[in-house]
Amino acid sequence: MKKKTFYLPKNWYTVKKKKISCKEKIKLLNQNIEEFQNLANDILDEAILMGVDKKQLLEIMSNVISSTDSSLKSAK
């Protein structure tokens, strides 16, 4: 079994720095982050098995995250 390391904040905040209190929203967001972490771990494991340099892959994954943007008008 894989070691689970999740980096979830104690609280989530809106753009206006207001604490999000809806438990369902928090639950869904936390689940999405955990799924993202699991997927990233799977990608890394598969790449290592293929012989890919871990440092290079993590740099590429970081670039992908940094360039990620929303298509929603209200999120920009």
DAJOLIN-V52674 format. One record per pair of residues at least 4 apart in sequence whose C-alpha atoms are under 8 Angstrom apart, sorted by sequence separation. I is the first residue (numbers start at 1). J is the second residue. D is the distance in whole Angstrom. If there is no record, write none. Layout:
i:I j:J d:D
i:I j:J d:D
This chain:
i:13 j:17 d:5
i:14 j:18 d:5
i:22 j:26 d:6
i:23 j:27 d:6
i:24 j:28 d:6
i:25 j:29 d:6
i:26 j:30 d:6
i:27 j:31 d:6
i:28 j:32 d:6
i:29 j:33 d:6
i:30 j:34 d:6
i:31 j:35 d:6
i:32 j:36 d:6
i:33 j:37 d:6
i:34 j:38 d:6
i:35 j:39 d:6
i:36 j:40 d:6
i:37 j:41 d:6
i:38 j:42 d:6
i:39 j:43 d:6
i:40 j:44 d:6
i:41 j:45 d:6
i:42 j:46 d:6
i:43 j:47 d:6
i:44 j:48 d:6
i:45 j:49 d:6
i:46 j:50 d:6
i:47 j:51 d:6
i:48 j:52 d:5
i:52 j:56 d:8
i:53 j:57 d:6
i:54 j:58 d:6
i:55 j:59 d:6
i:56 j:60 d:6
i:57 j:61 d:6
i:58 j:62 d:6
i:59 j:63 d:6
i:60 j:64 d:6
i:61 j:65 d:6
i:62 j:66 d:6
i:63 j:67 d:6
i:64 j:68 d:6
i:71 j:75 d:8
i:72 j:76 d:7
i:13 j:18 d:5
i:14 j:19 d:6
i:21 j:26 d:8
i:47 j:52 d:5
i:48 j:53 d:7
i:52 j:57 d:7
i:70 j:75 d:6
i:71 j:76 d:8
i:13 j:19 d:4
i:14 j:20 d:7
i:20 j:26 d:7
i:47 j:53 d:8
i:48 j:54 d:6
i:70 j:76 d:7
i:12 j:19 d:6
i:13 j:20 d:5
i:47 j:54 d:8
i:11 j:19 d:7
i:12 j:20 d:6
i:11 j:20 d:7
i:44 j:54 d:7
i:47 j:57 d:8
i:44 j:57 d:7
i:12 j:26 d:7
i:44 j:58 d:8
i:8 j:30 d:7
i:8 j:33 d:8
i:6 j:33 d:8
i:6 j:34 d:6
i:6 j:37 d:7
i:5 j:37 d:8
